[in-house]
């Protein structure tokens, strides 16, 4: 079999999910997780990572646009 797909990939997805779970614990918690690795949107396995997170909004843009969008989300009253 393929060791990457059978071992490394599931382990990496699990670690991302666990790390996210440590940051956001209550429905009232707010936060932004930025994955600065383009493979999450350019590789076939990328959606596995995104689906492991609860309802992610994926936004791809230049640095300034991404930071402005994150700031807008974090400081808006309704999220």
Secondary structure as UniProt FT lines:
FT   HELIX           4..8
FT   HELIX           9..23
FT   TURN            27..28
FT   HELIX           39..42
FT   TURN            44..45
FT   HELIX           46..51
FT   TURN            54..55
FT   HELIX           63..75
//
